Amino acid sequence: MKALHFGAGNIGRGFIGKLLADANIHVTFADVNDVVVQALSERHEYPVKVVGETCVVETVTGVDAINSTDAKIVDSIAEVDIITTAVGPTVLKIIAGTLAQGLEKRLSQGITTPLNIIACENMVRGTSQLKEAVFEKLSAQARADVEKRVGFVDSAVDRIVPPAEAGETDPLAVTVETFSEWIVDETQFKGEIPAIAGMERTDNLMAFVERKLFTLNTGHCVTAYLGCLNGHKTIREAIENPQIRAEVKQAMQESGEVLIRRYGFDKDKHAAYIEKILGRFANPYLVDEVDRVGRQPIRKLGANDRLVKPLLGTIEYGVDNQTLLKGIAAALKYTNDSDPQAVELQQSIRDQGVRKTLAHYTGLDEHSVEVETVESLYNQL
């Protein structure tokens, strides 16, 4: 079996690419980073440091690479059995054109074997969004054939993969935590679903998408924003602050109440899931900077993202949300001159004030109790 994976960054190599290679699937990475592409092409392997209670270095073998801008990428799309991505929401739209070309070529060559495409991104139903972008580039006839033979499979992914450690000279070395979760929507596959250790199947994906979004992602960014306000540099430093830990846990409990009511998650099991995530944030082997986790605050304040979506759930079910509101207020305080979104957010607050800014970026009613509370908390922080 052959796989083409778009994105040879830390997540691509350390998470999805590794799971595919470990399942004896030949993986070709596609990326625009010439240094990484050349190293993968020459070595056909790379080291992954897996850290938890212990630290183990595992070698991923049998891999190859191609530059995403190389015309041969279209041939690769026509030849593989599975395509995965870890490129980020913005780049996902960019590669849609390349995918469309590859699918057209696949059809022109009379290839009828099923192909499954899985976007492994930190977004809700990313593959469905990718499908829309791809279909915009396809001819009417091709759309019908692609609908029949190509599965666009949504997934939920969860693994903390920090940037390369300071002083690391190997461009392929990557560090990941022991925990990983890759859940796919089994109803969207075409043909036989491949057996890949670490890839879990479900027919109720949204429950797990929102569990991850409302718990790991919510907790992660609340930790980052409160950590920034308290002068902490890393997630571990922040979560070891007793007050921040208590508030992050409370925020996850508030969002967790939405999950329990919406999907029927077991209360005790979800409480254990929250504790596991708090433990992951405190992993001594993971050096994850608060600025990495906090960057792009405008995206994180979106109506369907990790702060406002759980908040909307608390409003829907009439449950407590005071700590989530504090997390949103902390996000509005985030400053980072190297992050265009952070710069834009601060400029908007200066020009329009907290309420109008919050309403503009979140879709919340400027005159709502929630926006009024965030403004009050903002002024107290």
N, C-alpha and C positions, 0 to 999 in steps of 0.2 A: 504494500500500500504506500502511496506517495502523498505527501502533504506540502502545501505552499503556505508559509506563514508570513504575513505582512507585518513588519516591525521587529527588528533584531535588537531592540533595546533591552534593558534589564528585565522587564516583565516578559517580553517575548522569549528571551533566552532562558530566564530563570523559572518561568511558570509554564506557559502553554507549550512552547517548543520542547521543553524538557519532558513534559508528560507524553507528548506525541512520540518523541525519540525513545523514551523508556518503554513504549508500547511496540517497539520495533517498526515504527513507521518512518520512512525516509523523509526527513524534513529539509526543505530548501527555504532559507530565510530570504525575504525581500526587504531591502532597506536602501536609503540614500546615503548612509554613512559609509564612505569608501574604505575607511580604515577597518571597520568591523566586517564589512563584506569581504574584503581581501583576506583578512585573518581567518574567517570562517572557511573561505574557499581553499586556502592553503592548508589549514590544519584539520578541518573536518571534525573538530571536537572542541570542547571548552569546559572549564571547571565551574561548578556551582557549589558555593559554600552554603550548606543547609544548617541553620542555627535554631536551637531550641534549648532544652536542658543541656544538650551537648552540641558540639560543633563538628560537622563532618563535611569533607569535600568530596563531591561526586563528579565524575566525568561524563558529560553527554557526548556520545559518539555518533558517527554516521550521518553527519549533517553537511549541508552545502549552502551556498548563498549566491544571490544575484542582485545587482543594483535595480531598484524599483523603476528607474527611468530607462533601463535597457529594453530594447525592442523584443528581446527574447522572453521577457516576462509574459508576453501574450501566449507564446508557445507553452510555457510552463502551466498556465491556467488551463490550457486545452488538454494537458496530460495528466493532471493530478486527480486524486479521489476526494480530497478534502482541502478546503482553504480556511485558514483561521487568521485573525487579526489581533494586534495589540498596538494600535497606532494613535489612539486618542480620537475623540469625536470630530475634531476639525479635519484631520487627515483622512478619516473614514470617507468623507465626501469626495476628497481628492482622488482616492484610489478607485472610486466607483467607475470612472471612465475606462480605466485599465481593465477592470473586471468585465465590463461590458464588451470590450474588444475581445478579450479571451473567451468569453462565452459565445460570441458570434463565431469565432474561429472554431471552437469546439463543435458547434452545430454544423458549420460548413464542411467539417471533416467527417461528418456522419457518426460522431461519437455519441452513443446512446446510454452508456453506463452512467449511473447516478453520480451526481456531485453534490456535496454538502458544504455550505459556507457558514462559518460561525464567527461572528464578531465578538471577541472577548474583551469588551470595553467596560469602563466604569460608567455605564449609562443604562437607562431603562430601555429594553427591547432595541438594542443597538443594531442587531442584524436586520430587523424589520425596517429600520430607518435606512440602512445601507441598501436594502432591496429596492426601496423607493427611488433612491439616487441612481442605482444601476438601471432600473427599468426606464428611467427618463432618457437613458442613452441608447436603449435598444430599439430596433425596428419592431413594428406591430407583430410581424410573423415570429420574430425571435422571442418576443415576450411570451407568446403562447407556448413555444417549445421549452423555454427556460422554466416556465411555471410547471411544466409537466416533469422535467428531468432534474431540476436543481432545487435542492432544499436550502432555504434560508432559515437557519436555526438560531433562535434567540437563546442567550445564556446568561447566567449570573456567575461572576468570578470574584474570588476573594483570596488574596495572598499579599502580604506586605513585602514589597521588594524595594529597599532603599537605594539611593544612588551609590555609585562605587565608593569604596572606603578611601580616605585620604592616603595618598602615597601609592595607591594601586597602579601598577604600570601595565598590566595585561588588559588590553581593551576588551577582552572577552570574559574576564572574571566577573562573576555576579554573586551576590549574597541574597538568600531568601530565608524566610522563616519556615519552620517545619510545617505549620498549618497551611493547608490549601483547600479550596473548595471551587469546583467547576461544575455547575449544574446546567443541564441543557434541556430544552423543550422537546421531548421525544415525539411529540405529535407533528413536528415540522420536518423531520428527516425524509429524504427520498431513498428508497432502497433499504438495505440492511444497516442497522445502526452499529458502527464500529465499537468493538470492545476495547476501551481505553481505561486503564486503571487510573482512578482519580477523576474521571468524568462520570458524574452521576446523572441519571435520567429522572425526569418528572413530567407529569401531565398537568401540573399546577405551578408553572414557573414563577408567576407574579408573586406568589407567597414568599418565595425564596429571594427574588429580586428585591422586594421591599424589606424583607428581614435583614438582608445585608446592607441595603441603603439606609434604613432607619436605625441600624445598630452600629456596625463597623464604621460606615461613612459618617454618620451623624456624630458618633463618639469621637472619631478621629479629628474631625474639623473643629468640634467644640474644644477638644484638648489643645489643638494648635492655636486657636484664637485666644483662649484663656491663658495659654502658655506664653504667647506673645505679650499680652498685657502685664504678665508677671515677670517678664525678663528672661524666660527660659528659652534655651536654644534648640532643645530636642524634645521629641514626644516623650521619651523616657523621663527626662528631667521634669517635664510638666506633670505627667501622671503620678510621679512620686511625691508631688505636692499634695498633702492630704485634702486641702480644701478643693483643689481642682479635681482630684479623683472623685470626691463625693459629688461634685456638681456634674461631672461627666456621667457618672453612674446614674444620677437622678434624671439627666436628660435622656439617657437610653431607656430608663424605666418608663418615662413619659411616652416616648415613641413606641416602646414595647407594648404599652397598653393598647395602642391602636392596632398593632399586629395581632394581639391576642383576641381582640373583639372582631377584627376583620377576617382573620383566617383560622381562628380557633387554635392557635398555638398553645401548648401546655404552659401554664404559668411558671411552674418549677423548672421545666426544661429551658424556658426562655431566660429565666434568672441565671441559670448555669451558663447559658450562651453569653450573657452579658459579662459574667465573671471571667470567662475564657478570653473574651476580647480585651478586658482590662489587663489581664495577664500578658496578652500579646503586646500591648502598648508598652509594657514595662520590660520587655525582652532585653537583657543586658548586651546581647550581641548585635542588636539592630540600632544603628545610629541614624535616626530619621529626623531631619530638621523640621521644626515647626513651620518654617517658610515654605518648604516643599509641600507640606500637607495643606497649608493655608492659602496657597497661591490660587489665582483665578476666583476671587470671592464673588464676582458677579455671577459666574456660572453656578457656584455653590448656593447662591441665594435664589436661584431660579425656582419657579413654581413646582417643577417636577424633580427637584434635587433634594439633597440630604438635610436641609434645614427647614425649608418651607413646606415640603410635601408632608413630613410627619406632623408639622404644626397644623396643617389643614385637616389632618386626620383627628387630631385632638379636638379641634373645633367641631368636626362632624360628630364625634362621639361624646362631646361635652366632658372631657377629662382634663386633668391638670397639665399645664404647659409652661409654667413660669420659668423653668430652667432652659427649655428650648428657646424661649423668648430672650433669655439672657445670652444664649449662644449666638442668636441672630444679632443682638446688640454688639457683642464682642466682634462679630464678623465685620460690622460697620466701622469698627475701630481699627481694622487691620491696615497697616501701612507697609508698603514695600515699593521703593522707587524703581526696582527692576521688573516689576510686574505691571504691565499696562492696565490690567483690570483693576488692580488696587489703586493705581493713580487715578483712573477714571472715576472710581467709586468715591474717593476722597474729594475730587473736584466737584462731583455732583452734590455731595453733602455741603460743601462750602457754598455752592451756588443756589441750591434749592432747599437745603435743610434735610433733616433726618426723615421726616414723614413722607415728603414728596419723593425722595430718593428711594425709600423702602417700597413705596407703592409702585414706582416706576419699574423697579427691577424684580419685584416679587409677585406683582399682581394683587397684593392685598389692598383692601380698602383703606385709603389714607385716613379716614375718620373712624376706623374700627378700634375697638378696645385693645386689640393685639398690637396695632401700630402705635397707639398711644403709650402702651406699656413698654414697648421696645424703646421709644424715644426717652421715656423716663429712666430706664435702665442704662441707656447709652450715656445720659448725662451724669449718672452715678459712677460709671466705670472710670 
